[in-house]
Amino acid sequence: MTATLAPPVRISKAAVWAFGMLAVATGALESVVTPTLPLLQRELDMSPAEGALLSITLLITGALVTPLAGKFGDRYGGKRVLIRLMAVVSAGGFVSALAPNLPVLLLGQVLQGAMVGALPLTFILVREHLPAEESKVAIGVVSGLFVGGGMAGTLSAGPVAEGLSRHWMFALPTIAVIGATLLVNRLMPHDPPSRSDGAGVDWPGLVLLSGTLVTLMLVLKLAPDIGGSQPLVLGALVVILAAFGTGWAAVERRAASPMVDLRMLARPTVWRSCVLTFMICVGTSAAVHLVPQLFAVSGDEYGFGAGATEIGFFLLPGAVAASLAGPIGGIGARRFGSRAVVTVGIVIMAVALIALAAVHSEVWHLVIGKAVIALANGLCVTALVTSTATSVDHGDTGIATSLVLVTRVIGFAVGVQVSGAILTAGTPSGSKVPAESSFVTGFVIAGVVTALSLLVARTMSKGVKE
């Protein structure tokens, strides 16, 4: 008699909503740093470069955790890995809440970065336990609630930090994460491992990539002090960075199951998408970092003296625009082709960045500029991921799109850190307020980098049109 595998246990609507609650909580926890970064810099006596490092730590961890989460989910079961990831996130949330200084807060953000790998696992679990059409609806609901949680975190972080303390703005969403995780654990059936082939994890690649990213961030942080007392340290870090990067590339080319399959970069569509994603995200991240900093500059100088609560409200239109960009970009790529959408997005973003460099004397200048940049970035990234996914074989889709997404994180991290370095270098001795010219320089550099990406965009294929 032939044994047959039992179909997966169907999950209830309550389980789907538990996933949704988890998405809201993690989205809120992820978003609290951006609107309160000037407040954190003041309370923890951070330079702009150190603030930039804080704002990207979570994303860097996420870029490293995401591919591992999928592999461990296949090997040990998605639910089991998801619950453990959320335990790490919860620990990170409490470390951030209790942090007395920057190093401890950075550790908390490193642990919180595990949440980036949790959302794809949620999608995989939903697809395994629901019919195709219902799973699409459920994934849409969870994705939308994650975006909604991010907006809620952006709006609530300021009032909580100013009304209670910065500690509670991390603690409250962490408590919500724990509650939602307990619900998921109770309502979600266990799923058996889907892979038992013993495929190894690329630990050398993970370690070398981690070293590359961390060293790169340290180089960018120390760059403003190149003329000061740390040129030898900076030079040594550059050498270490080159060694890590070279070693990582060599290991990934030889690994049987690489963390990031660099051989895929030999394909023109993939390397163009990665280059474009990097350049576009460098431009976007400048606005993400510079705009809140400019809001916070004292009104007696050239800024607006906005507190964390006001900054959260000012950033909300940008969050809304980013949430709309995905669907609009997908529709545009199908109707007009990926190249057209990317080109339009690049032009819009470059114009907005240069406009912010020239005109930033009113709050609405920054609010509209940030929203336009967020929309343009979403259009570009969606079209690039779509183009990459449809240009490779079905079996290579995950590898190719993961390259683009990892490149997105690296581009964002580099852009934020460069922006922070520019502000630090532009801060006069004895002052904590960067010169206005440093903001102008940051916006101009971001606009130029974004505009130069048009040289790569014009070589793209037009993409699928329906």
C-alpha positions as CSV (number, residue, x, y, z in Angstrom):
1,M,0.0,0.0,0.0
2,T,1.3,3.4,-1.0
3,A,1.6,6.0,1.8
4,T,0.2,9.4,1.1
5,L,1.1,12.7,2.8
6,A,-1.7,14.3,4.7
7,P,-2.6,17.8,3.5
8,P,-1.6,20.7,5.7
9,V,-4.1,21.6,8.4
10,R,-6.2,24.6,7.4
11,I,-5.7,27.6,9.6
12,S,-8.6,29.6,11.0
13,K,-9.4,33.3,10.4
14,A,-8.3,33.9,14.0
15,A,-4.8,32.6,13.2
16,V,-4.6,35.0,10.2
17,W,-5.6,37.9,12.3
18,A,-3.0,36.8,14.9
19,F,-0.4,37.1,12.2
20,G,-1.9,40.5,11.4
21,M,-1.6,41.6,15.0
22,L,2.0,40.5,14.9
23,A,2.6,42.5,11.7
24,V,1.2,45.6,13.4
25,A,3.3,45.2,16.4
26,T,6.6,44.5,14.6
27,G,5.8,47.4,12.1
28,A,5.4,49.7,15.0
29,L,8.6,48.6,16.8
30,E,10.6,48.9,13.5
31,S,9.5,52.5,12.9
32,V,10.0,54.2,16.2
33,V,13.6,55.3,15.7
34,T,13.1,57.5,12.6
35,P,10.9,60.2,14.0
36,T,12.7,60.2,17.4
37,L,16.2,60.1,16.1
38,P,17.0,63.8,16.9
39,L,15.6,63.2,20.4
40,L,17.8,60.1,20.9
41,Q,20.8,62.0,19.6
42,R,20.3,64.7,22.2
43,E,19.6,62.3,25.2
44,L,22.4,59.9,24.4
45,D,24.9,62.7,23.2
46,M,25.3,61.2,19.7
47,S,26.8,62.8,16.7
48,P,24.8,62.8,13.4
49,A,27.1,60.0,12.1
50,E,26.4,57.9,15.2
51,G,22.7,58.6,14.8
52,A,22.9,57.4,11.2
53,L,24.6,54.2,12.4
54,L,21.7,53.6,14.9
55,S,19.0,54.1,12.2
56,I,20.5,51.4,9.9
57,T,21.6,48.7,12.3
58,L,18.2,47.0,12.3
59,L,18.2,46.8,8.5
60,I,21.7,45.4,8.3
61,T,20.8,42.6,10.7
62,G,17.6,42.0,8.6
63,A,19.6,41.6,5.4
64,L,21.7,38.9,7.1
65,V,18.8,37.1,8.9
66,T,16.3,36.9,6.1
67,P,18.0,34.2,3.9
68,L,18.8,32.2,7.0
69,A,15.2,32.3,8.2
70,G,14.0,30.7,5.0
71,K,16.5,27.9,5.2
72,F,15.9,27.2,8.8
73,G,12.1,27.3,8.2
74,D,12.5,24.6,5.5
75,R,14.6,22.5,7.9
76,Y,12.9,22.8,11.2
77,G,9.4,24.1,10.3
78,G,8.2,27.7,9.7
79,K,6.2,28.1,13.0
80,R,9.1,26.9,15.1
81,V,11.6,29.3,13.5
82,L,9.1,32.2,13.6
83,I,8.4,31.9,17.3
84,R,12.2,31.8,18.0
85,L,12.8,34.8,15.8
86,M,10.1,36.8,17.7
87,A,11.7,35.8,21.0
88,V,14.9,37.4,19.8
89,V,13.0,40.4,18.6
90,S,11.3,40.7,22.0
91,A,14.7,40.5,23.8
92,G,16.0,43.2,21.5
93,G,13.0,45.4,22.2
94,F,13.6,45.2,26.0
95,V,17.3,45.8,25.6
96,S,16.5,48.9,23.5
97,A,14.0,50.0,26.1
98,L,16.5,49.7,29.0
99,A,19.5,51.0,27.1
100,P,21.5,53.6,29.1
101,N,23.8,54.4,26.2
102,L,24.4,54.1,22.5
103,P,26.4,50.7,22.5
104,V,23.6,49.0,24.4
105,L,20.9,50.6,22.2
106,L,22.8,49.3,19.1
107,L,22.8,45.8,20.6
108,G,19.0,46.1,21.0
109,Q,18.6,47.1,17.4
110,V,20.8,44.2,16.2
111,L,18.5,41.8,18.0
112,Q,15.3,43.5,16.7
113,G,16.6,43.1,13.2
114,A,15.4,39.5,13.4
115,M,11.9,40.8,12.7
116,V,12.9,41.4,9.0
117,G,13.1,37.6,8.5
118,A,9.8,37.0,10.3
119,L,7.5,38.6,7.7
120,P,8.5,36.2,4.8
121,L,8.1,33.2,7.1
122,T,4.6,34.5,7.8
123,F,3.8,34.5,4.1
124,I,5.2,31.0,3.7
125,L,3.0,29.7,6.5
126,V,-0.1,31.3,5.2
127,R,0.5,29.9,1.7
128,E,1.0,26.4,3.2
129,H,-2.2,26.3,5.2
130,L,-4.7,28.1,2.9
131,P,-6.0,27.7,-0.6
132,A,-4.3,29.8,-3.3
133,E,-7.0,32.5,-3.5
134,E,-7.5,32.8,0.2
135,S,-3.7,32.9,0.8
136,K,-3.4,35.9,-1.5
137,V,-6.1,37.8,0.5
138,A,-4.4,36.8,3.8
139,I,-1.0,37.9,2.6
140,G,-2.4,41.2,1.5
141,V,-4.1,41.7,4.9
142,V,-0.8,40.9,6.8
143,S,1.2,43.2,4.5
144,G,-1.2,46.0,4.8
145,L,-1.3,45.7,8.6
146,F,2.5,45.8,8.7
147,V,2.5,49.1,6.8
148,G,-0.3,50.3,9.1
149,G,1.8,49.3,12.1
150,G,4.7,51.3,10.7
151,M,2.5,54.4,10.4
152,A,1.2,53.9,14.0
153,G,4.7,53.6,15.2
154,T,5.7,56.8,13.4
155,L,2.8,58.7,14.9
156,S,3.0,57.3,18.4
157,A,6.7,57.2,19.0
158,G,7.0,61.0,19.6
159,P,4.1,61.4,22.0
160,V,5.2,58.3,24.0
161,A,8.9,59.4,24.1
162,E,8.0,63.0,25.1
163,G,5.0,62.1,27.4
164,L,6.6,59.1,29.1
165,S,10.2,58.5,28.1
166,R,12.2,57.1,25.2
167,H,12.3,53.8,27.1
168,W,8.5,53.3,26.8
169,M,8.5,53.9,23.0
170,F,10.4,50.6,22.7
171,A,8.7,48.8,25.6
172,L,5.1,49.2,24.5
173,P,5.4,47.7,21.0
174,T,7.6,45.0,22.4
175,I,4.8,44.0,24.9
176,A,2.4,43.9,21.9
177,V,4.9,41.7,20.0
178,I,5.0,39.2,22.9
179,G,1.2,39.1,23.1
180,A,0.8,38.6,19.4
181,T,3.5,35.9,19.3
182,L,1.7,34.0,22.1
183,L,-1.5,34.1,20.0
184,V,0.2,32.8,16.9
185,N,1.8,30.0,18.9
186,R,-1.6,29.1,20.3
187,L,-3.6,29.3,17.1
188,M,-1.1,28.2,14.4
189,P,-0.8,24.5,13.8
190,H,2.7,23.0,13.7
191,D,4.1,22.5,10.2
192,P,6.5,19.7,9.3
193,P,9.9,20.5,7.9
194,S,9.8,20.6,4.1
195,R,13.5,19.9,3.5
196,S,15.5,17.0,4.9
197,D,18.4,17.0,2.4
198,G,20.9,18.2,4.9
199,A,21.8,21.3,2.8
200,G,24.2,23.3,4.9
201,V,24.0,26.9,6.0
202,D,26.7,29.1,4.5
203,W,28.2,30.2,7.8
204,P,31.5,31.5,6.4
205,G,29.6,33.6,3.9
206,L,27.4,35.0,6.7
207,V,30.4,35.9,8.9
208,L,32.3,37.5,6.1
209,L,29.2,39.5,4.9
210,S,28.6,40.6,8.4
211,G,32.2,41.8,8.8
212,T,32.0,43.6,5.4
213,L,28.9,45.5,6.4
214,V,30.0,46.4,9.9
215,T,33.4,47.5,8.7
216,L,31.9,49.6,5.9
217,M,29.6,51.4,8.4
218,L,32.6,52.1,10.7
219,V,34.6,53.5,7.8
220,L,31.8,55.8,6.9
221,K,31.3,56.9,10.5
222,L,35.0,57.8,10.9
223,A,35.3,59.4,7.5
224,P,34.5,63.0,8.9
225,D,37.5,62.6,11.2
226,I,40.0,61.8,8.5
227,G,41.9,65.0,9.2
228,G,41.7,64.5,13.0
229,S,43.3,62.0,15.3
230,Q,42.1,58.8,13.6
231,P,43.6,58.6,10.1
232,L,45.5,55.5,10.9
233,V,42.5,53.7,12.3
234,L,40.5,54.7,9.3
235,G,43.2,53.4,7.0
236,A,43.3,50.1,8.8
237,L,39.6,49.7,8.6
238,V,39.7,50.3,4.8
239,V,42.2,47.5,4.5
240,I,40.1,45.2,6.7
241,L,37.0,46.2,4.6
242,A,38.8,45.2,1.4
243,A,39.9,41.9,2.9
244,F,36.4,41.1,4.2
245,G,34.8,42.0,0.8
246,T,37.3,40.0,-1.2
247,G,37.0,37.0,1.1
248,W,33.2,37.1,1.0
249,A,33.1,37.2,-2.8
250,A,35.6,34.2,-3.0
251,V,33.6,32.1,-0.5
252,E,30.3,32.8,-2.2
253,R,31.6,31.8,-5.6
254,R,32.8,28.4,-4.3
255,A,30.0,27.6,-1.8
256,A,27.7,24.7,-2.6
257,S,24.7,26.6,-1.1
258,P,25.8,30.2,-1.0
259,M,24.0,32.7,1.2
260,V,24.0,35.1,-1.8
261,D,24.6,33.5,-5.1
262,L,26.9,36.1,-6.8
263,R,27.0,34.0,-10.0
264,M,23.5,35.3,-10.7
265,L,25.1,38.8,-11.0
266,A,26.6,37.7,-14.3
267,R,23.2,38.0,-15.9
268,P,22.7,41.6,-17.3
269,T,19.2,42.0,-16.0
270,V,20.2,41.1,-12.5
271,W,23.3,43.2,-12.2
272,R,21.6,46.2,-13.7
273,S,18.8,45.9,-11.2
274,C,21.3,45.7,-8.4
275,V,23.2,48.7,-9.5
276,L,20.1,50.7,-10.0
277,T,18.7,49.6,-6.6
278,F,21.9,50.6,-4.9
279,M,22.0,54.1,-6.5
280,I,18.3,54.8,-6.0
281,C,18.4,53.8,-2.4
282,V,21.4,55.9,-1.7
283,G,19.4,58.9,-2.9
284,T,16.3,57.9,-1.0
285,S,18.1,57.3,2.3
286,A,19.6,60.8,2.2
287,A,16.1,62.2,2.5
288,V,15.1,59.6,5.1
289,H,18.0,60.8,7.3
290,L,18.3,64.5,6.5
291,V,14.7,65.6,6.6
292,P,14.0,64.7,10.3
293,Q,17.3,66.2,11.2
294,L,16.4,69.5,9.5
295,F,13.0,69.5,11.2
296,A,14.7,69.3,14.5
297,V,17.2,72.2,14.0
298,S,16.3,75.1,16.2
299,G,14.0,77.8,14.8
300,D,16.6,80.3,15.9
301,E,18.9,78.9,13.4
302,Y,17.5,77.9,10.0
303,G,15.3,74.9,11.0
304,F,11.9,74.5,12.7
305,G,12.6,73.3,16.2
306,A,10.2,70.4,15.8
307,G,9.9,67.9,18.6
308,A,9.5,64.1,18.1
309,T,5.7,64.3,18.0
310,E,5.7,67.0,15.3
311,I,8.3,65.1,13.3
312,G,6.1,62.0,13.4
313,F,3.2,63.9,11.9
314,F,5.4,65.6,9.3
315,L,6.7,62.2,8.2
316,L,3.3,60.5,7.9
317,P,2.5,61.7,4.3
318,G,5.8,60.0,3.3
319,A,4.8,56.8,4.9
320,V,1.4,56.9,3.2
321,A,3.1,57.6,-0.2
322,A,5.4,54.6,0.3
323,S,2.5,52.3,1.1
324,L,0.8,53.4,-2.2
325,A,3.9,53.1,-4.3
326,G,4.0,49.3,-4.4
327,P,0.6,48.8,-6.0
328,I,1.1,51.7,-8.3
329,G,4.5,50.5,-9.4
330,G,3.2,47.0,-10.1
331,I,0.4,48.3,-12.2
332,G,2.7,50.7,-14.0
333,A,5.3,47.9,-14.7
334,R,2.5,45.7,-16.3
335,R,1.1,48.5,-18.4
336,F,4.1,50.5,-19.5
337,G,7.1,48.2,-18.8
338,S,9.6,48.2,-16.0
339,R,12.1,50.6,-17.7
340,A,9.5,53.3,-18.1
341,V,8.5,53.1,-14.5
342,V,12.1,53.2,-13.2
343,T,13.0,56.1,-15.5
344,V,10.0,58.2,-14.4
345,G,10.7,57.3,-10.7
346,I,14.4,58.3,-11.0
347,V,13.6,61.6,-12.7
348,I,11.0,62.5,-10.1
349,M,13.3,61.6,-7.2
350,A,16.3,63.5,-8.6
351,V,14.2,66.6,-9.2
352,A,12.8,66.4,-5.7
353,L,16.2,66.0,-4.0
354,I,17.7,69.0,-6.0
355,A,14.6,71.0,-5.1
356,L,15.0,70.3,-1.4
357,A,18.6,71.5,-1.7
358,A,17.5,74.7,-3.2
359,V,14.2,75.3,-1.2
360,H,13.7,74.1,2.4
361,S,12.6,77.2,4.3
362,E,9.1,76.0,5.0
363,V,7.8,72.8,6.7
364,W,5.6,72.0,3.7
365,H,8.7,72.0,1.4
366,L,10.1,69.1,3.4
367,V,6.8,67.3,3.9
368,I,6.0,67.3,0.1
369,G,9.6,66.6,-0.9
370,K,9.9,63.6,1.4
371,A,6.5,62.2,0.3
372,V,7.5,62.6,-3.4
373,I,10.8,60.9,-2.8
374,A,9.2,58.0,-0.9
375,L,6.6,57.5,-3.7
376,A,9.4,57.6,-6.4
377,N,11.5,55.1,-4.5
378,G,8.6,52.7,-4.1
379,L,7.9,52.9,-7.8
380,C,11.5,52.2,-8.7
381,V,12.1,49.3,-6.3
382,T,8.8,47.6,-7.1
383,A,9.5,47.8,-10.9
384,L,13.1,46.5,-10.4
385,V,12.0,43.6,-8.3
386,T,9.2,42.8,-10.8
387,S,11.7,43.0,-13.7
388,T,14.2,40.8,-12.0
389,A,11.6,38.2,-11.0
390,T,10.2,37.9,-14.5
391,S,13.6,37.7,-16.3
392,V,14.9,34.6,-14.7
393,D,13.8,31.0,-14.5
394,H,11.1,30.1,-11.8
395,G,13.7,28.2,-9.8
396,D,16.0,31.3,-9.7
397,T,13.4,33.8,-8.7
398,G,14.1,33.7,-5.0
399,I,17.9,34.0,-5.5
400,A,17.6,36.9,-8.0
401,T,15.2,38.9,-6.0
402,S,17.1,38.3,-2.7
403,L,20.1,39.9,-4.4
404,V,18.1,43.0,-5.2
405,L,16.7,43.2,-1.7
406,V,20.1,42.8,-0.1
407,T,21.5,45.5,-2.4
408,R,18.6,47.7,-1.3
409,V,19.6,47.4,2.3
410,I,23.3,48.1,1.5
411,G,22.4,51.1,-0.6
412,F,20.1,52.5,2.1
413,A,22.8,51.9,4.8
414,V,25.5,53.6,2.8
415,G,23.3,56.6,2.0
416,V,22.3,57.1,5.6
417,Q,25.8,56.8,6.9
418,V,27.2,59.1,4.2
419,S,24.5,61.7,5.1
420,G,25.4,61.4,8.8
421,A,29.1,61.8,8.0
422,I,28.3,65.0,5.9
423,L,26.4,66.5,8.8
424,T,29.1,65.6,11.3
425,A,31.8,67.1,9.1
426,G,29.7,70.2,8.7
427,T,29.2,70.8,12.4
428,P,31.4,73.7,13.6
429,S,33.7,73.0,16.5
430,G,31.9,73.6,19.8
431,S,28.5,73.4,18.3
432,K,25.9,70.6,18.0
433,V,24.1,72.2,15.0
434,P,25.4,71.3,11.5
435,A,25.8,74.2,9.1
436,E,22.9,74.6,6.7
437,S,25.4,74.1,3.8
438,S,25.9,70.5,5.0
439,F,22.2,69.7,4.4
440,V,22.4,71.3,1.0
441,T,25.5,69.2,0.2
442,G,23.8,66.1,1.3
443,F,20.7,66.7,-0.9
444,V,22.8,67.6,-3.9
445,I,25.0,64.6,-3.7
446,A,21.9,62.3,-3.3
447,G,20.3,64.1,-6.3
448,V,23.4,63.7,-8.5
449,V,23.8,60.0,-7.6
450,T,20.1,59.4,-8.4
451,A,20.3,61.2,-11.7
452,L,23.4,59.2,-12.7
453,S,21.4,56.0,-12.4
454,L,19.6,57.1,-15.6
455,L,22.7,56.0,-17.4
456,V,22.1,52.4,-16.2
457,A,18.3,52.6,-16.6
458,R,18.5,53.4,-20.3
459,T,20.2,50.0,-20.8
460,M,17.3,48.0,-19.2
461,S,14.9,46.0,-21.4
462,K,11.5,47.6,-21.6
463,G,10.0,44.8,-19.5
464,V,6.6,43.1,-19.8
465,K,3.6,45.1,-20.9
466,E,0.1,43.8,-20.8
